[in-house]
Each structure stands twice: as structure tokens, then as C-alpha cells.
Amino acid sequence: MIYADNAATTRLDDEALNAMLPYLREQYGNASQPYSFSRSAKKALKDARETIASCINANPEQILFTSCGTESDNWVVKGLALSHSTSWRVAVSEIEHHAILNPCKQLEEIGYKVDYIPVDKNGLIDLQCAENIKSDLVSVMFANNEIGTIQPIKDLCRVAHENGALFHTDAVQALGHVHVEVKDLDVDFLSASAHKFNGPKGIGFLYAKDPSLLNAFICGGGQESGLRAGTENVASIVGMSVALKKNCEEIDVNKKHLMMLEEVFLNALNASGVDFIRNGAEERIPGNISLSFKDCEGEALLHLLDLNGICVSTGSACDSKNTQVSHVLKAIGLDEEYAKGTIRISLGKNNNVAEVQKIADVLIRSVGKMNL
Ligand code: PLP
């Protein structure tokens, strides 16, 4: 099996798994209990929060643990709006993940106004358009999950602040893959998810520059300073912190490796003469290769690759049952004859040259068959 769908999820890092095991076996105490048995769980939670904060240059109290990136996104978009009247305005890019777009839809259904900021053919936000938007919250993803485009977050955040808005970025695809420093970016909120950076599934966090701006989105006990109730998932939080630290330390090495793999892969594809477009901007998440093949079916390509033991995605993995052209490809204005034949190959640090050569060979043969 060749796994090339790292934008959908990544393999759990062995060190992260080993760090988790004691909290699933011996140290199973509830971190909120006052007795000594829970002390080690409580300390693990504190250490993990500090580690994660230092990875993004935040303070520990600005890190709020959640169950996933989707929850972090919902908390900011819906949680903030619902604690204000319907005159609270939200602006998001057209190419956000559904974890942002669907909460926006829900807000619209109950009377809130949402503005959608367009992108150019590379998936980059039109800065001038962003300047003209009047809203209370602007949410723009750090990097797009389908085409890898990295947005100029620092500039977008500055523009939002000049217009008096708060700024959130969904950094689910970016964290652990490119350098992210919240103080430098000056973002108010940032969403992250562990399974995208070799951590466990079902755990994520929300960075909040000023957590007092948030209301409890999930109500119950007093965990996470009373802002996010639910017994802490200590093992997964520990796993997330180990995986993030490791990935952040390896960012430059991994980037070099992934750029080399991209080159090998694209050289093979170019040499074959197949007609394709590579989507995304110059600045992308390393290893994210979105390709659109003329007069092909992305879904059929995915199955042909699968028959050869290769895992890739059409559009976004979260939508892989949907055979329609994705909202992202529509937003970048890709011609239908190419858009329908889009697959996303997302390489990870564990992939090697032999694997990308095999993917290229199978892909070239499959496209050739389809164009007969
Ligand atoms: N945001 C982006 C950009 C994503 O790519 C994803 C998952 O694919 C999510 C949010 C949702 O993250 P999670 O799977 O942790 O809910």
C-alpha cells in the first residue's frame, strides 16, 4: 500500500503513541480530581499545554483543547456569533473547509449575514476585496486542504484589524508543516487538529489570544477554564503535544524531502506528455499536489490508483463521496473539462522516491486508458 493522502489524515507517530500509552493504562486518573493518583495526569496536561504553546509562540493559557479542528472552527464562527445579536457579521473565504462554511450556513438560516471573499485562479484571497469588507469576524484558512494554497495571513489579519474585525485562521492543514507563530501573525484565533500532524484522531485545540472573548460552546464541568467542558482526553492531548513538537522541529528537513519528491513526481508526469494542470499558488503546503487531467474522471482515477494499492483523494477527502466539482475548484474558476479530472496527492514525510515513481507510472497509465 502506498499512502498518499496525508491531507486527509496522517500516520500516528510512534513516539506520540508511546507517550500516550501510560495515560491509557496505569495513569488513567481524571485530571480534574484533587487526589495524588491524578497528579501525573494533571501534570501531563500542563506540560502538553506548555509544549503546544511554545510550538506556536503562544502562552499556555491561550491553548484550549477541543475534540478536533471542526469543533475549534465551529466554536469561533458559531460560538462568537451566537453570543452576539444577528447584527454580528462574519466574513470567510469562498474556499474554506466545510467546518467553517456549514456553521456559516446555519448562521445565515437564523438571520446572520455572512460575506464570502473571492479568490483568484491560484486560490489566493483578493486583498483589495478583503479591505472593503466590513465585518466583526474574518475567518480565512491558513492553507487550503484541496489545493494547498497558503494565504498571506499576516496581511489579511492586519487588514481585518484595521477594519475593526477579529481574525481567525483555520490552520488545520498548516500546523506542523509550515512555521506558524501566532504572535507574529497577530491572529485572534487559530484552529488546529492533531491527526493532520501525525498525532491521534479526535483531538485538537483552539488558540485564543484573549480567551475571555469566548463563551463556553460546550457547557458542563469547569474544564479548560470553564470554556470547554468534558473530562480531558489526557492521552490524546499528550500524543498531540509530542507529535506537534516533533513535526515543528522537523519542518525544514521534511519540506526539503517533500520538495524533492514533488520534483521527481512532476518530472515523470511532464516527461509523459499527459495533459494536466497543477492547482494552487506558488506557496503551498509541501507535498500537496492537486492535479487536474483533461477529459478524465477524478473518481475513476482514484479507483484505478486504489486497484494498485495507492491511496489518494479527489478534491477533499471529507467530501470524497461527492463526485461534483468541489466548491474550491469552482471558486478558482477551473475549466470543467479539467476540473472533473482532479485528484489530490498529498505526500507525507514517510513517503519515498520509489513510491512517487510508482504513483506517477500508474497515474500516467490510468490517464492514458481514460483518454483512449
Ligand atoms: N479544516 C481543514 C482545512 C481541514 O482540512 C479539515 C479536515 O480535513 C478540518 C478543518 C477538520 O478537521 P478535523 O478532521 O480535525 O475535524
Residues whose N, C-alpha, C, O or C-beta is under 5 A from the ligand:
A	BS01	PLP	A7 A8 C68 G69 T70 H97 A99 A143 N145 D170 V172 Q173 S193
